[in-house]
Amino acid sequence: MKRRSYLRQSILPVISSAGIGAVLTGCMTTESDKSGSTPAPASERESATVSPSAESDTSTVSQVRIETVLTGLTRPWGLTHLPDARTSLLTERVGRLLLVDRSAGTYDRVSGTPDVFARGQGGLLDVCVHPSFPDPSWVYLTYAVARDDGATTTAVGRGQLDRDDLQLTNFEVIYTARPYVDSAGHFGSRVIVGTDDKLYVTVGDRQFKNFGPDHVAQDRGNDLGTTLRMNLDGTIPESNPFVDDPTAQDAIFSYGHRNAQGLAVHPETDAVWQTEFGERDGDEINILTAGDNYGWPVADESCQYGSDKPIGVSHSDRDDVTTPVYSWPCGSGGFPPSGMTFYTAEAASAPRGIAAWQGDLFVGGLASQSLARFRIDTRQVELIDHLLTNRGWRIRAVAVAPDSGAMYVAVDSNDAELIRIISDWLENS
């Protein structure tokens, strides 16, 4: 496919960063607000806009420039940067994988992707690459699939990226979550490679509402409501916590999750951190430990939709579950969290100003329509600020570019944008 670029510039108004209370007040927490819906596939559109603006962040950054790298995207979901100076892979839930040139503001569609169930909350979801990319050139995808009878589940596959012919070759399914379910929601499904060179994949609870000990997320005999851990070829590591338990799925790393859509590796401890949707509020940030039960739905901070009725008991009331390191309890307004990243730019590449974010955690908010910034001290998590407020952007994915230290944000909508955040533009323009 021939790549086209439509570069134009415009100056957007200066918008102040809203305070924490202002963002959380009145947040909607219905299921549609937390995850959105899938539109009919759109026609091919390849466009880009570079739109500088200044945004105030009075905590540590004096000036932040917000640039629109791409427009015309259809429900982007996953974003990962390739280990070169300027390219990224981005998924759209309608089933497209895009190779993005961040510098030029253009993209090409990559062929060879699997057929996906692109309805409800399903579709082509997350993307990551082999830790030694481009040798080998494996690209990992998570996506929703359906059987002939209409039942659906989350799958993990991989293919080798041929950048000359813009295609994935030798694509293979390496894991399929069990069981298939008659549902179009709660597929998960983030995928990352940990520092142990293992794949970590989230699978949602598929919206089962029998809130009690018999819920699928409390049953290790299935893959629902779990974080999976597997080798890079999809086989199961012998070090997984339940491989010797005949009643449990060998791939399970942690369980008791509702619908986790954020994963990131802490830059100092190597621990895997995770964001998870609650029901009415009850959203969480967790640090994953092998074999741990994270409570859903027997221990949670959520309430049932449309009521103040708690779901289970508080995490603190049970000693057999792991408590979130940060949560938004029922009545707080919640923060339906999707993609997350730690700011870990090299000192030489981190832009002046946002270099002060080094080690901070950034979490994209859907219904809250903001990017939350947290200060981390081991297991202590402090909410510092919200960025990108008052723009109406449901933030699905966030990633830091290795070459420049700029942060990239994918907005979830039918006519979506890929955003770049840099700083000091007034001094350097």
C-alpha positions, -999 to +999 in steps of 0.1 A: +000+000+000+014+034-009+018+056+021+004+091+020+010+121+043-013+150+049+007+173+072-009+205+084-003+226+115-026+245+138-022+261+172-046+248+198-056+269+228-037+267+261-057+244+284-049+241+321-044+207+338-075+201+359-073+192+396-079+157+408-113+164+423-126+181+392-117+151+371-133+125+393-165+144+400-194+130+379-174+103+361-197+078+344-192+041+353-215+021+331-202-008+311-204+011+278-184+040+293-157+017+306-151-001+273-169+015+244-185-002+214-171-014+181-182+006+150-186-008+115-153-009+096-143+024+081-127+029+047-090+033+044-078+066+058-042+077+061-038+112+075-018+132+099-018+165+116+009+182+137-009+206+161+012+222+187-004+236+219+008+245+254-007+228+285+000+239+320+011+213+346+019+233+377+034+204+396+067+198+377+064+208+341+061+244+330+051+239+294+039+208+276+033+206+238+005+184+226+010+173+190-015+153+169+006+127+150-022+109+133-059+114+127-087+093+112-080+062+132-108+038+141-109+026+177-071+022+183-063-002+211-027-013+213+005+007+208+041-004+209+073+014+197+098-005+176+135-003+186+145+021+159+143+058+157+108+065+145+083+036+140+055+021+160+029-006+157-007+003+164-039-019+164-074-009+155-102-030+170-118-033+136-089-057+127-062-035+113-025-035+123-007-002+113+030+005+110+033+041+120+061+065+110+060+089+140+084+114+124+065+117+091+030+114+106+021+085+083+012+049+085+010+017+064-014-011+069+002-045+077-015-075+061-015-111+074-034-104+106-059-129+119-096-128+115-111-112+146-145-110+164-149-072+161-181-067+180-190-054+215-156-050+233-139-075+210-116-070+180-079-068+174-066-057+208-030-055+220+004-057+204+040-062+215+072-075+199+099-100+207+125-087+232+152-092+206+133-077+177+140-074+148+160-106+151+137-125+154+110-103+141+080-118+160+050-095+166+025-107+193-012-099+190-041-105+213-076-105+199-111-118+202-122-148+182-155-166+177-165-202+169-191-212+144-217-213+172-210-177+181-192-183+214-161-161+218-128-160+237-094-142+238-065-156+217-028-149+215-009-152+182+024-142+166+037-135+132+070-123+117+070-087+105+082-083+069+087-045+066+095-047+029+062-063+019+042-049+049+029-082+061+030-107+090+043-140+078+041-174+094+013-163+117+003-188+143-021-190+173+000-198+204-027-197+231-065-197+232-082-189+265-108-215+277-137-217+278-154-200+249-184-179+263-216-165+248-205-129+255-191-099+237-174-083+267-144-085+290-118-100+268-089-083+286-064-082+270-030-066+274+002-084+265+038-075+275+071-093+277+086-093+313+122-090+321+121-128+325+114-131+287+079-144+294+046-132+279+021-119+303-015-117+290-047-106+307-080-123+302-113-108+314-140-125+334-164-123+304-190-104+325-203-133+346-225-118+374-227-146+399-208-126+425-196-153+449-170-180+455-182-200+424-175-171+400-152-180+371-125-156+383-122-177+415-120-210+396-084-218+385-098-245+363-104-220+336-085-190+321-112-164+328-104-135+351-067-142+351-032-131+341-015-158+320+022-163+317+038-183+289+070-187+270+076-167+238+064-196+217+033-201+237+044-231+257+040-231+295+070-223+318+077-250+344+080-222+369+044-212+367+027-214+401+000-240+393+017-264+368+017-291+395-020-286+403-042-309+383-073-287+390-057-255+376-048-242+342-010-243+338-008-209+322-023-190+351+000-166+369-026-147+389-063-148+392-093-131+408-093-103+382-124-087+366-111-071+334-075-060+334-064-037+304-031-024+316+003-040+321+037-025+326+071-036+341+085-015+369+119-002+358+137-009+390+120-039+406+110-057+374+076-064+389+046-066+366+020-039+374-016-041+362-047-019+360-081-035+364-117-023+359-140-025+389-178-026+384-193+006+398-160+022+407-136-002+424-109+003+398-075-009+408-037-008+403-021-041+413+014-055+416+013-091+404+028-119+424+028-155+411-001-175+424-019-147+441-057-142+443-067-106+437-102-110+450-127-105+423-156-108+432-154-122+467-132-093+479-135-060+461-140-023+465-168-021+439-205-017+442-230-033+419-241-011+390-270+012+398-267+007+436-245+011+467-245-026+473-209-038+478-196-067+458-181-092+483-162-077+512-133-053+513-098-067+504-087-058+539-113-082+554-097-113+539-062-125+544-063-149+515-064-122+488-040-095+476-049-059+482-044-033+454-017-008+458-042+019+447-079+018+442-109+040+436-136+026+460-173+027+455-186+063+457-153+079+446-164+082+409-138+057+398-112+059+371-118+032+345-081+025+337-068+011+304-032+013+291-003+022+314+034+029+313+063+039+335+082+070+323+117+056+318+134+077+291+172+077+290+186+109+305+200+120+271+166+116+253+142+128+280+129+162+271+137+190+295+108+195+318+091+161+315+124+145+325+111+152+360+086+124+354+113+098+355+100+067+372+064+080+374+035+058+364+010+070+338-024+054+334-050+062+307-085+069+317-115+060+296-147+075+312-125+100+331-110+112+298-076+120+313-041+107+318-033+101+355+002+105+368+014+087+399+045+090+420+058+056+430+079+047+460+083+009+461+046-001+468+035+034+478+014+050+451+005+087+451-018+103+426+000+135+415-021+150+387-043+145+357-032+155+322-051+160+289-083+169+307-112+189+291-105+174+257-130+146+256-103+120+249-109+084+261-073+073+266-068+036+256-030+032+253+001+051+263+038+044+256+071+063+258+092+065+227+128+051+232+144+076+209+130+109+221+115+103+255+082+117+241+050+101+254+025+088+229-012+084+237-039+066+216-074+080+219-103+056+217-130+068+193-145+062+159-124+091+145-094+089+167-060+105+171-025+095+181-011+122+203+025+130+212+034+149+244+067+168+245+080+198+264+099+231+261+084+240+228+083+277+235+120+277+240+128+256+210+102+268+184 
